[in-house]
Amino acid sequence: MNIQKIIKIGALVISLIAVYFLVRIMMLGDEAIESDVANQGVLTGFANLAYVVLAIAAISAILFSLVNLVSQPEKLKKALMSLGVFALVMAVAWFASSGEERLLSDGTTLTAGQSQLVEAGIKAFYLLILLAAGLMLFFGVKKMLSK
């Protein structure tokens, strides 16, 4: 039995379970689910199924991406270079930000480390926007001049 057949059977089983929960929810109705806590277990089962499907999708996407990267060294090199540039941008943003303790509107306190992390995230966002805009401008001008 090949992998495609196994995946199709698994998808069919998950679909049938989802249809079962959907039919049970529709048969109970909104008022019955809202008024009685015992009927809310149907929603819990449906949500758990959604979590399982999400986990399967995320794990398979990560797994197949890693397998693809390992099997093609040139793509792995580009991915690691991109990761290094991103880490460099994050480091520049971290060292360029200052952490100051702040009192929030709900009465809690934002520590200096948390404040520095938030500020670093904002600065990294701006740096990445500038980097993307600069690269688009550079390659756009280069393309226009080469024609």
C-alpha positions in Angstrom: 0.0 0.0 0.0 1.5 3.3 -1.0 1.7 6.5 1.0 -1.0 8.3 -1.1 -3.6 5.6 -0.3 -2.8 5.8 3.4 -3.1 9.6 3.4 -6.4 9.4 1.5 -7.8 6.9 4.0 -6.6 9.0 6.9 -8.2 12.1 5.4 -11.4 10.2 4.9 -11.5 9.0 8.5 -10.9 12.5 9.8 -13.6 13.9 7.5 -16.1 11.3 8.7 -15.3 12.2 12.4 -15.7 15.9 11.6 -19.1 15.3 9.9 -20.2 13.3 12.9 -19.4 16.2 15.2 -21.0 18.7 12.9 -24.3 16.7 12.6 -24.4 16.3 16.4 -23.9 20.1 16.8 -26.6 20.9 14.3 -29.0 18.4 15.9 -28.6 19.9 19.3 -29.0 23.5 18.2 -27.5 26.7 19.5 -29.9 27.2 22.4 -29.3 23.7 23.8 -25.6 24.1 23.6 -25.6 27.5 25.3 -28.0 26.6 28.0 -26.7 23.1 29.1 -23.1 22.6 30.0 -23.3 18.9 29.3 -24.0 19.6 25.7 -20.9 21.7 25.3 -18.8 18.5 25.2 -19.7 18.2 21.5 -17.9 21.4 20.9 -14.9 20.2 22.8 -14.6 17.1 20.7 -14.9 19.2 17.5 -12.2 21.6 18.8 -9.9 18.7 19.7 -10.3 17.3 16.3 -9.3 20.7 14.8 -6.2 20.8 17.1 -5.2 17.3 15.9 -5.6 18.3 12.2 -3.7 21.5 12.8 -0.9 19.5 14.5 -0.7 17.0 11.7 -0.5 19.8 9.1 2.1 21.7 11.0 4.3 18.7 11.7 4.1 17.5 8.1 4.9 20.9 6.7 7.9 21.3 9.0 9.1 17.7 8.4 8.9 17.9 4.6 10.5 21.3 4.6 13.4 19.9 6.6 13.7 16.8 4.4 13.8 19.1 1.3 16.5 21.3 2.9 18.7 18.4 3.9 18.4 16.7 0.5 19.4 19.9 -1.4 22.5 21.5 0.0 22.3 24.7 -2.0 18.8 25.4 -0.6 20.1 24.6 2.9 22.9 27.1 2.4 20.5 29.8 1.3 18.1 29.1 4.2 21.0 29.3 6.7 22.2 32.6 5.2 18.7 34.0 5.4 18.4 32.8 9.0 21.8 34.5 9.8 20.7 37.8 8.3 17.5 37.6 10.3 19.5 36.9 13.5 21.8 39.8 12.7 18.8 42.2 12.2 17.3 40.9 15.5 20.7 41.4 17.3 21.0 45.0 15.9 17.5 45.8 17.0 18.1 44.3 20.5 21.2 46.3 21.1 19.7 49.5 19.7 16.7 49.3 22.1 16.7 50.4 25.7 14.7 48.7 28.3 12.8 50.9 30.7 10.4 49.7 33.4 6.9 51.0 32.6 3.6 51.1 34.4 0.8 49.8 32.2 -2.8 51.2 32.1 -4.2 48.1 33.9 -1.8 48.6 36.9 0.7 46.0 36.1 4.4 46.7 35.5 6.3 46.0 32.3 9.8 45.0 33.3 12.9 46.5 31.7 13.6 43.2 29.9 10.1 42.9 28.6 10.2 46.5 27.5 13.5 46.0 25.7 12.1 42.9 23.9 9.0 44.8 22.7 11.1 47.7 21.5 13.5 45.4 19.8 10.6 43.7 18.0 9.3 47.0 16.8 12.8 48.2 15.6 13.4 44.8 13.9 10.1 45.3 12.1 11.1 48.7 10.9 14.6 47.4 9.9 13.1 44.6 7.9 10.7 47.0 6.1 13.6 49.3 5.2 15.7 46.3 4.1 12.8 45.0 1.9 12.1 48.4 0.4 15.8 49.0 -0.3 16.2 45.7 -2.0 13.1 46.2 -4.1 14.3 49.7 -5.1 17.8 48.4 -5.9 16.7 45.6 -8.1 14.0 47.7 -9.7 16.5 50.3 -10.7 19.0 47.6 -11.8 16.4 46.0 -14.0 15.4 49.3 -15.6 19.0 50.2 -16.3 19.8 46.8 -17.8 17.1 47.1 -20.5 
